[in-house]
Amino acid sequence: MLIMVAAGILFAGCATQTTRPQSSSLVPPRPLPPGTSIEGIASWYGPGFHGHRTSSGAVYDQEDLTRPSLLFPLGTHLLVTNPANDHAVEVTINDHGPYVKGRQIDLSRKAARVLG
């Protein structure tokens, strides 16, 4: 009888699922397939992150042509275009983000300058 009670408690513990709430800002969406084009609002980030390690392990330099992304894998090269002036720049994904509502893309300070 003791073995049956112990087995019942063991199986009951296995059947109970504990879920922890996850912050939606920390769970990236599924990456987009190659060749995908997206449009949105861009901004630049720099001073508060300059000199700190990125998700790729590299040290962030706001004077490099980089950007964070939740939609593309680290190391991906993207062509970013400013439709207002047709300036374009190739950037490399080096970090995750942006985490600001309504912002589709963040750019390093240098990439933002090139785009105008």
N, C-alpha and C positions, 0 to 999 in steps of 0.2 A: 504494500500500500504506500509506503514511504517513497519508493521509487516512482510510482505513478504520480504522486503529488509533485515530486521534484521535476519529473518530465513535463507535467502540465505547466508548471511555473516557467520552465525553460522555453517551451514552445510559445507560451503567452508572451514572454519577453521578446521572442523573435517576431511575433506577429504584430507587435506594436511598433508603429513607425513614428519616429520622432523627426519632425521637420523644423529646421531653423529658418526664420525669415531671411531672405537675401535682399540686399539693397539693389534696386534695379540699376543704379548708377555704377555699380561695380561688376555687373554681369553683362559682358558685351554681347551684342546681337550676333547672329550667325554671319560670318564673313561673306562679302559679296563675291561673285565669280569674276574671273579676269575679264577685262574689257568693259566692265560696268562703268557707266558715267553717272555722277550724281551732281546735283546743284544745291546750293545752300549758302547760308551766311558764314563768312569767315572772319576770324580775328587773329591777332598774333599774341603769343605769350613769350615771356622771356625772363625779366629780372628776378622774379621769385623762384624760378626753376633753374636758371643759369648756374652751371657748375655742379648740379646734382645728377645722380645716376638716373637713367631712363629705364624703362621696362626691358629694353634690349641689352642693358648692361653698359651702354656707352654713356659718357658724361655729356649732358646736354650743353650745347654751345649755341646761344641764340644767333650767332653769326654763321652757322651752318645752314644748309638748305634742307631742313627737316620739318616733320610734322607728326603729331600723334594721330592715331586712328583706332576706332573700335570696329571698323568695317573691313579693314585690310590687314593682312599679316605683317608682323615686324619684318623690315628689310625690303618691303615692296617699294618700287619706284613709281611715282605718280606724276602726271602732268597736270598742274593746276593752272587754270586760266581765269583772268579777271575779264568778264564780258564787257565791262564798261570801257576798257581801253585795249583789249586784245593782248595784253602782256601775259606771258606764260612762263612758268618755271617748273623744272623737274625737282621734286622733293623725295626724300626717303623716309619711310615710316620708321620711327625710332622709339615710339612710346605709345601708351594707350590714352585715349581721351578723344575729344574734349568731353568734359562732364558738366558743361553748362547748358541748361535747357535752351533749345532753339538754335544752338550753334552746331553747324554741320562739320566745321573744320577749324582747327587751330593751325597756325603757321609759325615757324621761327621768325624772329624779327627781320632777318635778312631776306627770307622768302617773301614776307609781306612788303618789304621795300621794293623788291624786284617787280612785284605785281602792282605797285602803285597804291 
